[in-house]
């Protein structure tokens, strides 16, 4: 890399310029190659099944909770519909 102070070319792993002693910027990391695995290899069959089951269970829980809420709603609506002098 080049010294930002005097322009001397230094080794990439040098922290200070060999000529003027100016601090060199931190060496840029080599281009990091993320291990780009195809989705199929990450999600092998067993994890896909597990994921599918997880979402299925989540959907079931959601359906059950929604249906129980909707079941409760009419009674609570009826309660609200009743004038307060009857309730008390
Ligand atoms: Zn320098």
PDB file of the backbone (N, CA, C, O) and the ligand in Angstrom, with CONECT records:
HET     ZN  A 101       1
ATOM      1  N   UNK A   1       0.856  -1.199   0.000  1.00  0.00           N
ATOM      2  CA  UNK A   1       0.000   0.000   0.000  1.00  0.00           C
ATOM      3  C   UNK A   1       0.886   1.241   0.000  1.00  0.00           C
ATOM      4  O   UNK A   1       2.059   1.184   0.368  1.00  0.00           O
ATOM      5  N   UNK A   2       0.325   2.324  -0.404  1.00  0.00           N
ATOM      6  CA  UNK A   2       1.088   3.549  -0.496  1.00  0.00           C
ATOM      7  C   UNK A   2       0.873   4.393   0.752  1.00  0.00           C
ATOM      8  O   UNK A   2      -0.231   4.474   1.291  1.00  0.00           O
ATOM      9  N   UNK A   3       1.940   5.009   1.187  1.00  0.00           N
ATOM     10  CA  UNK A   3       1.856   5.883   2.353  1.00  0.00           C
ATOM     11  C   UNK A   3       1.024   7.109   1.988  1.00  0.00           C
ATOM     12  O   UNK A   3       1.233   7.742   0.954  1.00  0.00           O
ATOM     13  N   UNK A   4       0.082   7.421   2.864  1.00  0.00           N
ATOM     14  CA  UNK A   4      -0.749   8.587   2.612  1.00  0.00           C
ATOM     15  C   UNK A   4       0.000   9.884   2.875  1.00  0.00           C
ATOM     16  O   UNK A   4      -0.462  10.963   2.505  1.00  0.00           O
ATOM     17  N   UNK A   5       1.157   9.772   3.513  1.00  0.00           N
ATOM     18  CA  UNK A   5       1.909  10.967   3.883  1.00  0.00           C
ATOM     19  C   UNK A   5       2.943  11.327   2.840  1.00  0.00           C
ATOM     20  O   UNK A   5       3.007  12.469   2.383  1.00  0.00           O
ATOM     21  N   UNK A   6       3.760  10.341   2.460  1.00  0.00           N
ATOM     22  CA  UNK A   6       4.824  10.640   1.506  1.00  0.00           C
ATOM     23  C   UNK A   6       4.660   9.894   0.194  1.00  0.00           C
ATOM     24  O   UNK A   6       5.387  10.161  -0.762  1.00  0.00           O
ATOM     25  N   UNK A   7       3.733   8.978   0.133  1.00  0.00           N
ATOM     26  CA  UNK A   7       3.465   8.300  -1.120  1.00  0.00           C
ATOM     27  C   UNK A   7       4.365   7.122  -1.392  1.00  0.00           C
ATOM     28  O   UNK A   7       4.298   6.521  -2.464  1.00  0.00           O
ATOM     29  N   UNK A   8       5.218   6.780  -0.423  1.00  0.00           N
ATOM     30  CA  UNK A   8       6.107   5.638  -0.641  1.00  0.00           C
ATOM     31  C   UNK A   8       5.310   4.345  -0.605  1.00  0.00           C
ATOM     32  O   UNK A   8       4.385   4.176   0.190  1.00  0.00           O
ATOM     33  N   UNK A   9       5.699   3.436  -1.495  1.00  0.00           N
ATOM     34  CA  UNK A   9       5.007   2.160  -1.493  1.00  0.00           C
ATOM     35  C   UNK A   9       5.573   1.305  -0.374  1.00  0.00           C
ATOM     36  O   UNK A   9       6.785   1.125  -0.254  1.00  0.00           O
ATOM     37  N   UNK A  10       4.680   0.792   0.431  1.00  0.00           N
ATOM     38  CA  UNK A  10       5.075  -0.086   1.524  1.00  0.00           C
ATOM     39  C   UNK A  10       4.422  -1.434   1.338  1.00  0.00           C
ATOM     40  O   UNK A  10       3.504  -1.622   0.540  1.00  0.00           O
ATOM     41  N   UNK A  11       4.944  -2.362   2.116  1.00  0.00           N
ATOM     42  CA  UNK A  11       4.307  -3.680   2.070  1.00  0.00           C
ATOM     43  C   UNK A  11       2.896  -3.570   2.640  1.00  0.00           C
ATOM     44  O   UNK A  11       2.603  -2.696   3.457  1.00  0.00           O
ATOM     45  N   UNK A  12       2.062  -4.442   2.207  1.00  0.00           N
ATOM     46  CA  UNK A  12       0.667  -4.399   2.637  1.00  0.00           C
ATOM     47  C   UNK A  12       0.519  -4.646   4.130  1.00  0.00           C
ATOM     48  O   UNK A  12      -0.404  -4.138   4.766  1.00  0.00           O
ATOM     49  N   UNK A  13       1.444  -5.439   4.687  1.00  0.00           N
ATOM     50  CA  UNK A  13       1.295  -5.754   6.105  1.00  0.00           C
ATOM     51  C   UNK A  13       2.074  -4.784   6.986  1.00  0.00           C
ATOM     52  O   UNK A  13       2.131  -4.974   8.201  1.00  0.00           O
ATOM     53  N   UNK A  14       2.678  -3.747   6.400  1.00  0.00           N
ATOM     54  CA  UNK A  14       3.348  -2.742   7.212  1.00  0.00           C
ATOM     55  C   UNK A  14       2.327  -1.847   7.891  1.00  0.00           C
ATOM     56  O   UNK A  14       1.316  -1.453   7.309  1.00  0.00           O
ATOM     57  N   UNK A  15       2.628  -1.544   9.136  1.00  0.00           N
ATOM     58  CA  UNK A  15       1.714  -0.656   9.857  1.00  0.00           C
ATOM     59  C   UNK A  15       2.196   0.787   9.804  1.00  0.00           C
ATOM     60  O   UNK A  15       1.422   1.724  10.002  1.00  0.00           O
ATOM     61  N   UNK A  16       3.525   0.953   9.525  1.00  0.00           N
ATOM     62  CA  UNK A  16       4.068   2.297   9.455  1.00  0.00           C
ATOM     63  C   UNK A  16       4.897   2.405   8.190  1.00  0.00           C
ATOM     64  O   UNK A  16       5.493   1.429   7.734  1.00  0.00           O
ATOM     65  N   UNK A  17       4.927   3.595   7.634  1.00  0.00           N
ATOM     66  CA  UNK A  17       5.699   3.838   6.426  1.00  0.00           C
ATOM     67  C   UNK A  17       7.182   3.637   6.715  1.00  0.00           C
ATOM     68  O   UNK A  17       7.694   4.118   7.726  1.00  0.00           O
ATOM     69  N   UNK A  18       7.881   2.912   5.808  1.00  0.00           N
ATOM     70  CA  UNK A  18       9.307   2.661   6.007  1.00  0.00           C
ATOM     71  C   UNK A  18      10.151   3.895   5.793  1.00  0.00           C
ATOM     72  O   UNK A  18      11.305   3.916   6.222  1.00  0.00           O
ATOM     73  N   UNK A  19       9.631   4.927   5.149  1.00  0.00           N
ATOM     74  CA  UNK A  19      10.419   6.114   4.839  1.00  0.00           C
ATOM     75  C   UNK A  19      10.145   7.213   5.850  1.00  0.00           C
ATOM     76  O   UNK A  19      11.069   7.746   6.463  1.00  0.00           O
ATOM     77  N   UNK A  20       8.858   7.556   6.024  1.00  0.00           N
ATOM     78  CA  UNK A  20       8.559   8.696   6.876  1.00  0.00           C
ATOM     79  C   UNK A  20       7.976   8.270   8.216  1.00  0.00           C
ATOM     80  O   UNK A  20       7.843   9.093   9.122  1.00  0.00           O
ATOM     81  N   UNK A  21       7.633   7.022   8.351  1.00  0.00           N
ATOM     82  CA  UNK A  21       7.155   6.556   9.640  1.00  0.00           C
ATOM     83  C   UNK A  21       5.708   6.871   9.919  1.00  0.00           C
ATOM     84  O   UNK A  21       5.213   6.624  11.019  1.00  0.00           O
ATOM     85  N   UNK A  22       5.022   7.416   8.927  1.00  0.00           N
ATOM     86  CA  UNK A  22       3.616   7.718   9.139  1.00  0.00           C
ATOM     87  C   UNK A  22       2.832   6.420   9.302  1.00  0.00           C
ATOM     88  O   UNK A  22       3.156   5.388   8.714  1.00  0.00           O
ATOM     89  N   UNK A  23       1.812   6.511  10.106  1.00  0.00           N
ATOM     90  CA  UNK A  23       0.992   5.326  10.321  1.00  0.00           C
ATOM     91  C   UNK A  23       0.213   5.033   9.042  1.00  0.00           C
ATOM     92  O   UNK A  23      -0.432   5.907   8.462  1.00  0.00           O
ATOM     93  N   UNK A  24       0.294   3.807   8.639  1.00  0.00           N
ATOM     94  CA  UNK A  24      -0.436   3.388   7.446  1.00  0.00           C
ATOM     95  C   UNK A  24      -1.819   2.898   7.865  1.00  0.00           C
ATOM     96  O   UNK A  24      -2.003   2.349   8.951  1.00  0.00           O
ATOM     97  N   UNK A  25      -2.756   3.105   6.998  1.00  0.00           N
ATOM     98  CA  UNK A  25      -4.097   2.604   7.338  1.00  0.00           C
ATOM     99  C   UNK A  25      -4.069   1.104   7.502  1.00  0.00           C
ATOM    100  O   UNK A  25      -3.226   0.411   6.932  1.00  0.00           O
ATOM    101  N   UNK A  26      -5.004   0.619   8.290  1.00  0.00           N
ATOM    102  CA  UNK A  26      -5.081  -0.814   8.521  1.00  0.00           C
ATOM    103  C   UNK A  26      -5.192  -1.533   7.189  1.00  0.00           C
ATOM    104  O   UNK A  26      -5.945  -1.121   6.306  1.00  0.00           O
ATOM    105  N   UNK A  27      -4.441  -2.598   7.058  1.00  0.00           N
ATOM    106  CA  UNK A  27      -4.492  -3.316   5.772  1.00  0.00           C
ATOM    107  C   UNK A  27      -5.902  -3.760   5.458  1.00  0.00           C
ATOM    108  O   UNK A  27      -6.618  -4.307   6.297  1.00  0.00           O
ATOM    109  N   UNK A  28      -6.267  -3.506   4.230  1.00  0.00           N
ATOM    110  CA  UNK A  28      -7.594  -3.932   3.807  1.00  0.00           C
ATOM    111  C   UNK A  28      -7.639  -5.449   3.780  1.00  0.00           C
ATOM    112  O   UNK A  28      -6.756  -6.099   3.220  1.00  0.00           O
ATOM    113  N   UNK A  29      -8.639  -5.987   4.369  1.00  0.00           N
ATOM    114  CA  UNK A  29      -8.733  -7.458   4.337  1.00  0.00           C
ATOM    115  C   UNK A  29      -8.934  -7.941   2.915  1.00  0.00           C
ATOM    116  O   UNK A  29      -9.615  -7.309   2.108  1.00  0.00           O
ATOM    117  N   UNK A  30      -8.334  -9.057   2.638  1.00  0.00           N
ATOM    118  CA  UNK A  30      -8.564  -9.670   1.334  1.00  0.00           C
ATOM    119  C   UNK A  30     -10.068  -9.848   1.155  1.00  0.00           C
ATOM    120  O   UNK A  30     -10.821  -9.960   2.122  1.00  0.00           O
ATOM    121  N   UNK A  31     -10.467  -9.870  -0.062  1.00  0.00           N
ATOM    122  CA  UNK A  31     -11.895 -10.049  -0.324  1.00  0.00           C
ATOM    123  C   UNK A  31     -12.347 -11.333   0.350  1.00  0.00           C
ATOM    124  O   UNK A  31     -11.864 -12.428   0.063  1.00  0.00           O
ATOM    125  N   UNK A  32     -13.280 -11.152   1.242  1.00  0.00           N
ATOM    126  CA  UNK A  32     -13.742 -12.310   2.004  1.00  0.00           C
ATOM    127  C   UNK A  32     -14.752 -13.077   1.163  1.00  0.00           C
ATOM    128  O   UNK A  32     -15.799 -12.566   0.767  1.00  0.00           O
ATOM    129  N   UNK A  33     -14.398 -14.280   0.920  1.00  0.00           N
ATOM    130  CA  UNK A  33     -15.329 -15.117   0.165  1.00  0.00           C
ATOM    131  C   UNK A  33     -16.210 -15.858   1.154  1.00  0.00           C
ATOM    132  O   UNK A  33     -15.781 -16.801   1.818  1.00  0.00           O
ATOM    133  N   UNK A  34     -17.420 -15.417   1.231  1.00  0.00           N
ATOM    134  CA  UNK A  34     -18.361 -16.150   2.060  1.00  0.00           C
ATOM    135  C   UNK A  34     -18.637 -17.485   1.404  1.00  0.00           C
ATOM    136  O   UNK A  34     -18.747 -17.612   0.185  1.00  0.00           O
ATOM    137  N   UNK A  35     -18.739 -18.446   2.253  1.00  0.00           N
ATOM    138  CA  UNK A  35     -19.033 -19.761   1.712  1.00  0.00           C
ATOM    139  C   UNK A  35     -20.444 -19.754   1.170  1.00  0.00           C
ATOM    140  O   UNK A  35     -21.422 -19.935   1.896  1.00  0.00           O
ATOM    141  N   UNK A  36     -20.515 -19.544  -0.107  1.00  0.00           N
ATOM    142  CA  UNK A  36     -21.835 -19.487  -0.714  1.00  0.00           C
ATOM    143  C   UNK A  36     -22.270 -20.882  -1.096  1.00  0.00           C
ATOM    144  O   UNK A  36     -21.919 -21.421  -2.146  1.00  0.00           O
ATOM    145  N   UNK A  37     -23.036 -21.428  -0.208  1.00  0.00           N
ATOM    146  CA  UNK A  37     -23.548 -22.762  -0.502  1.00  0.00           C
ATOM    147  C   UNK A  37     -24.909 -22.610  -1.157  1.00  0.00           C
ATOM    148  O   UNK A  37     -25.697 -21.741  -0.785  1.00  0.00           O
ATOM    149  N   UNK A  38     -25.171 -23.440  -2.109  1.00  0.00           N
ATOM    150  CA  UNK A  38     -26.524 -23.421  -2.667  1.00  0.00           C
ATOM    151  C   UNK A  38     -27.535 -23.754  -1.596  1.00  0.00           C
ATOM    152  O   UNK A  38     -27.264 -24.531  -0.680  1.00  0.00           O
ATOM    153  N   UNK A  39     -28.704 -23.157  -1.723  1.00  0.00           N
ATOM    154  CA  UNK A  39     -29.729 -23.293  -0.702  1.00  0.00           C
ATOM    155  C   UNK A  39     -30.072 -24.753  -0.456  1.00  0.00           C
ATOM    156  O   UNK A  39     -30.417 -25.142   0.660  1.00  0.00           O
ATOM    157  N   UNK A  40     -29.976 -25.542  -1.490  1.00  0.00           N
ATOM    158  CA  UNK A  40     -30.368 -26.943  -1.348  1.00  0.00           C
ATOM    159  C   UNK A  40     -29.447 -27.671  -0.385  1.00  0.00           C
ATOM    160  O   UNK A  40     -29.886 -28.540   0.369  1.00  0.00           O
ATOM    161  N   UNK A  41     -28.149 -27.311  -0.411  1.00  0.00           N
ATOM    162  CA  UNK A  41     -27.222 -28.019   0.462  1.00  0.00           C
ATOM    163  C   UNK A  41     -27.374 -27.559   1.900  1.00  0.00           C
ATOM    164  O   UNK A  41     -27.161 -28.346   2.822  1.00  0.00           O
ATOM    165  N   UNK A  42     -27.743 -26.280   2.113  1.00  0.00           N
ATOM    166  CA  UNK A  42     -27.958 -25.808   3.473  1.00  0.00           C
ATOM    167  C   UNK A  42     -29.219 -26.451   4.033  1.00  0.00           C
ATOM    168  O   UNK A  42     -29.222 -27.020   5.125  1.00  0.00           O
ATOM    169  N   UNK A  43     -30.271 -26.345   3.264  1.00  0.00           N
ATOM    170  CA  UNK A  43     -31.527 -26.929   3.702  1.00  0.00           C
ATOM    171  C   UNK A  43     -31.622 -28.334   3.131  1.00  0.00           C
ATOM    172  O   UNK A  43     -32.240 -28.565   2.092  1.00  0.00           O
ATOM    173  N   UNK A  44     -31.007 -29.246   3.823  1.00  0.00           N
ATOM    174  CA  UNK A  44     -31.152 -30.607   3.353  1.00  0.00           C
ATOM    175  C   UNK A  44     -32.553 -31.101   3.688  1.00  0.00           C
ATOM    176  O   UNK A  44     -33.337 -30.411   4.340  1.00  0.00           O
ATOM    177  N   UNK A  45     -32.837 -32.275   3.240  1.00  0.00           N
ATOM    178  CA  UNK A  45     -34.217 -32.737   3.299  1.00  0.00           C
ATOM    179  C   UNK A  45     -34.767 -32.748   4.722  1.00  0.00           C
ATOM    180  O   UNK A  45     -35.923 -32.388   4.945  1.00  0.00           O
ATOM    181  N   UNK A  46     -33.949 -33.158   5.677  1.00  0.00           N
ATOM    182  CA  UNK A  46     -34.457 -33.289   7.036  1.00  0.00           C
ATOM    183  C   UNK A  46     -34.799 -31.928   7.622  1.00  0.00           C
ATOM    184  O   UNK A  46     -35.813 -31.786   8.306  1.00  0.00           O
ATOM    185  N   UNK A  47     -33.965 -30.923   7.362  1.00  0.00           N
ATOM    186  CA  UNK A  47     -34.240 -29.605   7.916  1.00  0.00           C
ATOM    187  C   UNK A  47     -35.439 -28.970   7.214  1.00  0.00           C
ATOM    188  O   UNK A  47     -36.189 -28.212   7.830  1.00  0.00           O
ATOM    189  N   UNK A  48     -35.619 -29.273   5.948  1.00  0.00           N
ATOM    190  CA  UNK A  48     -36.801 -28.775   5.240  1.00  0.00           C
ATOM    191  C   UNK A  48     -38.054 -29.361   5.857  1.00  0.00           C
ATOM    192  O   UNK A  48     -39.040 -28.656   6.071  1.00  0.00           O
ATOM    193  N   UNK A  49     -38.011 -30.654   6.142  1.00  0.00           N
ATOM    194  CA  UNK A  49     -39.155 -31.303   6.777  1.00  0.00           C
ATOM    195  C   UNK A  49     -39.416 -30.690   8.141  1.00  0.00           C
ATOM    196  O   UNK A  49     -40.559 -30.427   8.512  1.00  0.00           O
ATOM    197  N   UNK A  50     -38.334 -30.466   8.885  1.00  0.00           N
ATOM    198  CA  UNK A  50     -38.462 -29.888  10.217  1.00  0.00           C
ATOM    199  C   UNK A  50     -39.078 -28.496  10.120  1.00  0.00           C
ATOM    200  O   UNK A  50     -39.961 -28.136  10.898  1.00  0.00           O
ATOM    201  N   UNK A  51     -38.593 -27.718   9.144  1.00  0.00           N
ATOM    202  CA  UNK A  51     -39.093 -26.362   8.943  1.00  0.00           C
ATOM    203  C   UNK A  51     -40.558 -26.392   8.550  1.00  0.00           C
ATOM    204  O   UNK A  51     -41.362 -25.599   9.039  1.00  0.00           O
ATOM    205  N   UNK A  52     -40.894 -27.313   7.665  1.00  0.00           N
ATOM    206  CA  UNK A  52     -42.278 -27.437   7.223  1.00  0.00           C
ATOM    207  C   UNK A  52     -43.172 -27.804   8.402  1.00  0.00           C
ATOM    208  O   UNK A  52     -44.270 -27.269   8.555  1.00  0.00           O
ATOM    209  N   UNK A  53     -42.688 -28.721   9.227  1.00  0.00           N
ATOM    210  CA  UNK A  53     -43.473 -29.124  10.391  1.00  0.00           C
ATOM    211  C   UNK A  53     -43.629 -27.950  11.349  1.00  0.00           C
ATOM    212  O   UNK A  53     -44.695 -27.742  11.930  1.00  0.00           O
ATOM    213  N   UNK A  54     -42.551 -27.186  11.505  1.00  0.00           N
ATOM    214  CA  UNK A  54     -42.582 -26.041  12.404  1.00  0.00           C
ATOM    215  C   UNK A  54     -43.640 -25.041  11.946  1.00  0.00           C
ATOM    216  O   UNK A  54     -44.440 -24.559  12.748  1.00  0.00           O
ATOM    217  N   UNK A  55     -43.636 -24.738  10.659  1.00  0.00           N
ATOM    218  CA  UNK A  55     -44.617 -23.774  10.150  1.00  0.00           C
ATOM    219  C   UNK A  55     -46.024 -24.345  10.191  1.00  0.00           C
ATOM    220  O   UNK A  55     -46.995 -23.618  10.399  1.00  0.00           O
ATOM    221  N   UNK A  56     -46.125 -25.655   9.991  1.00  0.00           N
ATOM    222  CA  UNK A  56     -47.435 -26.299  10.072  1.00  0.00           C
ATOM    223  C   UNK A  56     -47.977 -26.168  11.496  1.00  0.00           C
ATOM    224  O   UNK A  56     -49.140 -25.822  11.703  1.00  0.00           O
ATOM    225  N   UNK A  57     -47.107 -26.452  12.476  1.00  0.00           N
ATOM    226  CA  UNK A  57     -47.522 -26.345  13.873  1.00  0.00           C
ATOM    227  C   UNK A  57     -47.888 -24.900  14.198  1.00  0.00           C
ATOM    228  O   UNK A  57     -48.868 -24.636  14.894  1.00  0.00           O
ATOM    229  N   UNK A  58     -47.086 -23.972  13.684  1.00  0.00           N
ATOM    230  CA  UNK A  58     -47.349 -22.548  13.926  1.00  0.00           C
ATOM    231  C   UNK A  58     -48.697 -22.152  13.340  1.00  0.00           C
ATOM    232  O   UNK A  58     -49.469 -21.420  13.959  1.00  0.00           O
ATOM    233  N   UNK A  59     -48.965 -22.650  12.134  1.00  0.00           N
ATOM    234  CA  UNK A  59     -50.237 -22.342  11.487  1.00  0.00           C
ATOM    235  C   UNK A  59     -51.393 -22.930  12.282  1.00  0.00           C
ATOM    236  O   UNK A  59     -52.431 -22.289  12.443  1.00  0.00           O
ATOM    237  N   UNK A  60     -51.213 -24.150  12.780  1.00  0.00           N
ATOM    238  CA  UNK A  60     -52.265 -24.787  13.565  1.00  0.00           C
ATOM    239  C   UNK A  60     -52.548 -23.981  14.833  1.00  0.00           C
ATOM    240  O   UNK A  60     -53.701 -23.755  15.200  1.00  0.00           O
ATOM    241  N   UNK A  61     -51.463 -23.550  15.495  1.00  0.00           N
ATOM    242  CA  UNK A  61     -51.624 -22.756  16.710  1.00  0.00           C
ATOM    243  C   UNK A  61     -52.364 -21.462  16.391  1.00  0.00           C
ATOM    244  O   UNK A  61     -53.246 -21.033  17.135  1.00  0.00           O
ATOM    245  N   UNK A  62     -51.992 -20.852  15.276  1.00  0.00           N
ATOM    246  CA  UNK A  62     -52.624 -19.602  14.871  1.00  0.00           C
ATOM    247  C   UNK A  62     -54.100 -19.826  14.592  1.00  0.00           C
ATOM    248  O   UNK A  62     -54.946 -19.036  15.012  1.00  0.00           O
ATOM    249  N   UNK A  63     -54.413 -20.926  13.868  1.00  0.00           N
ATOM    250  CA  UNK A  63     -55.810 -21.210  13.532  1.00  0.00           C
ATOM    251  C   UNK A  63     -56.615 -21.456  14.796  1.00  0.00           C
ATOM    252  O   UNK A  63     -57.727 -20.951  14.947  1.00  0.00           O
ATOM    253  N   UNK A  64     -56.035 -22.247  15.712  1.00  0.00           N
ATOM    254  CA  UNK A  64     -56.751 -22.574  16.951  1.00  0.00           C
ATOM    255  C   UNK A  64     -56.993 -21.308  17.770  1.00  0.00           C
ATOM    256  O   UNK A  64     -58.092 -21.088  18.279  1.00  0.00           O
ATOM    257  N   UNK A  65     -55.971 -20.493  17.890  1.00  0.00           N
ATOM    258  CA  UNK A  65     -56.117 -19.287  18.698  1.00  0.00           C
ATOM    259  C   UNK A  65     -57.105 -18.314  18.059  1.00  0.00           C
ATOM    260  O   UNK A  65     -57.882 -17.662  18.757  1.00  0.00           O
ATOM    261  N   UNK A  66     -57.072 -18.218  16.723  1.00  0.00           N
ATOM    262  CA  UNK A  66     -57.997 -17.318  16.029  1.00  0.00           C
ATOM    263  C   UNK A  66     -59.419 -17.812  16.192  1.00  0.00           C
ATOM    264  O   UNK A  66     -60.333 -17.025  16.435  1.00  0.00           O
ATOM    265  N   UNK A  67     -59.611 -19.137  16.057  1.00  0.00           N
ATOM    266  CA  UNK A  67     -60.966 -19.679  16.163  1.00  0.00           C
ATOM    267  C   UNK A  67     -61.492 -19.513  17.579  1.00  0.00           C
ATOM    268  O   UNK A  67     -62.682 -19.254  17.764  1.00  0.00           O
ATOM    269  N   UNK A  68     -60.637 -19.656  18.579  1.00  0.00           N
ATOM    270  CA  UNK A  68     -61.082 -19.473  19.958  1.00  0.00           C
ATOM    271  C   UNK A  68     -61.420 -18.008  20.225  1.00  0.00           C
ATOM    272  O   UNK A  68     -62.338 -17.700  20.984  1.00  0.00           O
ATOM    273  N   UNK A  69     -60.673 -17.121  19.596  1.00  0.00           N
ATOM    274  CA  UNK A  69     -60.959 -15.689  19.765  1.00  0.00           C
ATOM    275  C   UNK A  69     -62.295 -15.355  19.119  1.00  0.00           C
ATOM    276  O   UNK A  69     -63.125 -14.655  19.699  1.00  0.00           O
ATOM    277  N   UNK A  70     -62.493 -15.876  17.884  1.00  0.00           N
ATOM    278  CA  UNK A  70     -63.739 -15.568  17.176  1.00  0.00           C
ATOM    279  C   UNK A  70     -64.922 -16.200  17.886  1.00  0.00           C
ATOM    280  O   UNK A  70     -66.032 -15.668  17.838  1.00  0.00           O
ATOM    281  N   UNK A  71     -64.692 -17.353  18.557  1.00  0.00           N
ATOM    282  CA  UNK A  71     -65.765 -17.969  19.324  1.00  0.00           C
ATOM    283  C   UNK A  71     -66.141 -17.068  20.508  1.00  0.00           C
ATOM    284  O   UNK A  71     -67.311 -16.940  20.867  1.00  0.00           O
ATOM    285  N   UNK A  72     -65.120 -16.456  21.096  1.00  0.00           N
ATOM    286  CA  UNK A  72     -65.373 -15.617  22.269  1.00  0.00           C
ATOM    287  C   UNK A  72     -66.025 -14.302  21.880  1.00  0.00           C
ATOM    288  O   UNK A  72     -66.752 -13.700  22.670  1.00  0.00           O
ATOM    289  N   UNK A  73     -65.758 -13.859  20.652  1.00  0.00           N
ATOM    290  CA  UNK A  73     -66.194 -12.519  20.264  1.00  0.00           C
ATOM    291  C   UNK A  73     -67.704 -12.296  20.364  1.00  0.00           C
ATOM    292  O   UNK A  73     -68.126 -11.282  20.920  1.00  0.00           O
ATOM    293  N   UNK A  74     -68.533 -13.206  19.845  1.00  0.00           N
ATOM    294  CA  UNK A  74     -69.968 -12.921  19.868  1.00  0.00           C
ATOM    295  C   UNK A  74     -70.493 -12.708  21.293  1.00  0.00           C
ATOM    296  O   UNK A  74     -71.295 -11.803  21.524  1.00  0.00           O
ATOM    297  N   UNK A  75     -70.049 -13.531  22.245  1.00  0.00           N
ATOM    298  CA  UNK A  75     -70.548 -13.399  23.608  1.00  0.00           C
ATOM    299  C   UNK A  75     -70.136 -12.063  24.201  1.00  0.00           C
ATOM    300  O   UNK A  75     -70.916 -11.411  24.896  1.00  0.00           O
ATOM    301  N   UNK A  76     -68.903 -11.661  23.920  1.00  0.00           N
ATOM    302  CA  UNK A  76     -68.451 -10.392  24.468  1.00  0.00           C
ATOM    303  C   UNK A  76     -69.200  -9.237  23.802  1.00  0.00           C
ATOM    304  O   UNK A  76     -69.503  -8.228  24.440  1.00  0.00           O
ATOM    305  N   UNK A  77     -69.497  -9.404  22.494  1.00  0.00           N
ATOM    306  CA  UNK A  77     -70.271  -8.375  21.808  1.00  0.00           C
ATOM    307  C   UNK A  77     -71.677  -8.270  22.403  1.00  0.00           C
ATOM    308  O   UNK A  77     -72.225  -7.180  22.568  1.00  0.00           O
ATOM    309  N   UNK A  78     -72.241  -9.441  22.720  1.00  0.00           N
ATOM    310  CA  UNK A  78     -73.565  -9.452  23.323  1.00  0.00           C
ATOM    311  C   UNK A  78     -73.535  -8.730  24.671  1.00  0.00           C
ATOM    312  O   UNK A  78     -74.437  -7.971  25.026  1.00  0.00           O
ATOM    313  N   UNK A  79     -72.463  -9.002  25.393  1.00  0.00           N
ATOM    314  CA  UNK A  79     -72.317  -8.392  26.711  1.00  0.00           C
ATOM    315  C   UNK A  79     -72.260  -6.873  26.585  1.00  0.00           C
ATOM    316  O   UNK A  79     -72.858  -6.141  27.373  1.00  0.00           O
ATOM    317  N   UNK A  80     -71.516  -6.417  25.559  1.00  0.00           N
ATOM    318  CA  UNK A  80     -71.404  -4.975  25.371  1.00  0.00           C
ATOM    319  C   UNK A  80     -72.742  -4.379  24.936  1.00  0.00           C
ATOM    320  O   UNK A  80     -73.046  -3.218  25.211  1.00  0.00           O
ATOM    321  N   UNK A  81     -73.543  -5.216  24.243  1.00  0.00           N
ATOM    322  CA  UNK A  81     -74.810  -4.734  23.752  1.00  0.00           C
ATOM    323  C   UNK A  81     -75.833  -4.550  24.872  1.00  0.00           C
ATOM    324  O   UNK A  81     -76.790  -3.787  24.743  1.00  0.00           O
ATOM    325  N   UNK A  82     -75.607  -5.264  25.968  1.00  0.00           N
ATOM    326  CA  UNK A  82     -76.566  -5.170  27.068  1.00  0.00           C
ATOM    327  C   UNK A  82     -76.406  -3.824  27.758  1.00  0.00           C
ATOM    328  O   UNK A  82     -75.282  -3.444  28.087  1.00  0.00           O
ATOM    329  N   UNK A  83     -77.465  -3.107  27.983  1.00  0.00           N
ATOM    330  CA  UNK A  83     -77.359  -1.829  28.690  1.00  0.00           C
ATOM    331  C   UNK A  83     -76.764  -2.016  30.074  1.00  0.00           C
ATOM    332  O   UNK A  83     -76.999  -3.035  30.723  1.00  0.00           O
ATOM    333  N   UNK A  84     -76.013  -1.060  30.517  1.00  0.00           N
ATOM    334  CA  UNK A  84     -75.241  -1.213  31.741  1.00  0.00           C
ATOM    335  C   UNK A  84     -76.159  -1.361  32.965  1.00  0.00           C
ATOM    336  O   UNK A  84     -75.750  -1.973  33.951  1.00  0.00           O
ATOM    337  N   UNK A  85     -77.416  -0.808  32.930  1.00  0.00           N
ATOM    338  CA  UNK A  85     -78.251  -0.888  34.122  1.00  0.00           C
ATOM    339  C   UNK A  85     -78.753  -2.302  34.391  1.00  0.00           C
ATOM    340  O   UNK A  85     -79.167  -2.635  35.501  1.00  0.00           O
ATOM    341  N   UNK A  86     -78.704  -3.160  33.300  1.00  0.00           N
ATOM    342  CA  UNK A  86     -79.083  -4.559  33.506  1.00  0.00           C
ATOM    343  C   UNK A  86     -77.922  -5.314  34.131  1.00  0.00           C
ATOM    344  O   UNK A  86     -78.118  -6.191  34.972  1.00  0.00           O
ATOM    345  N   UNK A  87     -76.692  -4.961  33.707  1.00  0.00           N
ATOM    346  CA  UNK A  87     -75.522  -5.670  34.214  1.00  0.00           C
ATOM    347  C   UNK A  87     -75.295  -5.374  35.694  1.00  0.00           C
ATOM    348  O   UNK A  87     -74.835  -6.248  36.429  1.00  0.00           O
ATOM    349  N   UNK A  88     -75.599  -4.195  36.132  1.00  0.00           N
ATOM    350  CA  UNK A  88     -75.278  -3.832  37.515  1.00  0.00           C
ATOM    351  C   UNK A  88     -76.497  -3.833  38.422  1.00  0.00           C
ATOM    352  O   UNK A  88     -76.379  -3.547  39.614  1.00  0.00           O
TER     353      UNK A  88
HETATM  354 ZN    ZN A 101       5.544   7.737   4.209  1.00  0.00          ZN
END
